[in-house]
Each structure stands twice: as structure tokens, then as C-alpha cells.
């Protein structure tokens, strides 16, 4: 007599094959901040996230898309596979197509929003800056104060406590100089 594996062992193997990508996708979504961003959207808060150059290239370019694809692949595979009406290969094909569609949709819909750029006109130097060097400045925003990295374009040393004008605040490091 030849020993055949019962059908439930095959289904358990396929279920595990969908469960692992689901867990990996959820972990990746947590690491890339996708879960936090989605949760913040439900509370109608403005998102403040790190600038993309603070992430590794993998996380910045592929992490969120891959997380979306893996989570949907795992969910679709588990849900359709639990019905026992389709062959395992067909379930894998449907789950793969859904995962790829989710990753592509994630590319379009879930773009990482840029942190709101501060729009101060004046700031105070917190850490001294030589000409062309980096330091920190403080400015009022809302009900409090914000300390951010800054680069001096002034030809003179900017000491702590000096009031400066913000020249450019479109990057993660704002550019400052002395008032004219």
C-alpha cells in the first residue's frame, strides 16, 4: 500500500504559506510606519513623518508597497483557501494577482506624505553655525516652539541667541541668514 497524505495536511501547508506572508507584511507595515499612518488618518490628524532620506532605500522605495502586497496576498489566500472549493493552485493564482494589484494600488494611493514644512519667517539660533555649516534654530509654531536643523548661508558666524531669517524651508534642513 502506498502512503498518501490526507487532504487536510495539504490545506494546512497552503494555509501556512498564506499566513507567513500575512505576518511578514504586517511586520513590514509596522516598521515602515504604514499602520501608524493609517491609524492617524482615522483620527483626522495631520501626519508628521520623517523625511524619506532618513529611511533605508529599501524601506523608502519598496517597503510600504511590499507590505500592502503581502498582507493582501495572505488575506486573500487564507479566505479563499478556507472555502475548499478551488484547487490550491487556483487559490495561489488569485491571491498572487490580488497581492500584485494591492502593491500597485499602494504605489498610487499610499504615497508617504511629506511632513508639513514649517513656514516661519524668523527663528532664533539654538546651536551656533559657522558660514555654510549646520546647527539648530527654534521658532514658534502653533502653541509651542519647534527646534529644527538649519544651515547657515550667512558669511559670518551665527552665535546662539541671534535672530535669523529663514531663507528656504522646502528641505528637511532649513536655510537661514542674518536679517538684512
Residue pairs with C-beta under 8 A, 6 or more apart in sequence:
10 88
11 81
11 84
11 88
14 77
14 81
14 88
14 91
14 92
15 77
15 78
15 81
15 82
17 77
17 92
18 73
18 74
18 75
18 76
18 77
18 78
18 81
18 95
19 74
19 78
20 74
21 70
21 71
21 73
21 74
21 77
21 99
22 70
22 71
22 73
22 74
22 75
22 78
23 74
24 70
25 66
25 67
25 68
25 69
25 70
25 71
25 72
25 73
25 74
26 35
26 67
26 71
28 63
28 66
28 67
28 70
29 35
29 64
29 67
29 68
29 71
30 36
31 59
31 63
32 55
32 59
32 63
32 64
32 67
33 49
33 112
34 64
34 67
34 68
34 110
37 47
37 49
37 112
37 113
40 47
41 47
46 116
47 113
47 115
48 115
48 116
49 112
49 113
49 114
49 115
50 115
51 114
51 115
51 172
52 60
52 112
53 60
53 172
54 172
55 63
60 112
64 106
64 110
64 112
65 103
65 104
65 106
65 107
65 110
66 103
67 106
68 102
68 103
68 105
68 106
68 110
69 99
69 100
69 102
69 103
69 106
70 99
71 102
72 98
72 99
72 101
72 102
73 95
73 96
73 98
73 99
73 102
74 95
76 94
76 95
76 98
76 99
77 91
77 92
77 94
77 95
80 86
80 91
80 94
80 95
81 88
81 91
81 95
86 94
115 172
117 169
117 170
118 139
118 141
118 146
118 148
118 166
118 169
118 174
119 169
120 139
120 140
120 141
120 166
120 169
121 165
121 166
122 139
122 163
122 164
122 165
122 166
122 179
123 137
123 138
123 139
123 150
123 163
123 164
123 165
123 166
123 174
123 176
124 137
124 138
124 139
124 161
124 162
124 163
124 164
125 135
125 136
125 137
125 150
125 158
125 159
125 160
125 161
125 162
125 163
125 164
125 176
126 135
126 136
126 137
126 138
126 147
126 160
127 135
127 136
127 160
128 135
128 157
128 158
128 159
128 160
129 135
129 150
129 151
129 152
129 154
129 157
129 158
129 176
130 152
130 157
131 152
131 153
131 154
131 155
131 156
131 157
132 151
132 152
132 153
133 151
133 152
134 149
134 150
134 151
134 152
134 173
135 149
135 150
135 151
135 152
135 158
136 147
136 148
136 149
136 150
137 147
137 148
137 150
137 164
137 166
137 174
137 176
138 145
138 146
138 147
139 145
139 146
139 148
139 166
140 146
148 173
148 174
149 172
149 173
149 174
150 164
150 173
150 174
150 175
150 176
151 173
151 174
151 175
151 176
152 158
152 164
152 175
152 176
152 177
153 167
153 175
153 176
153 177
154 164
154 176
154 177
154 178
156 178
158 164
158 176
158 178
162 178
163 179
164 176
164 177
164 178
164 179
165 176
165 177
165 178
165 179
165 180
166 174
166 175
166 176
167 174
167 175
167 176
167 177
168 174
168 175
169 175
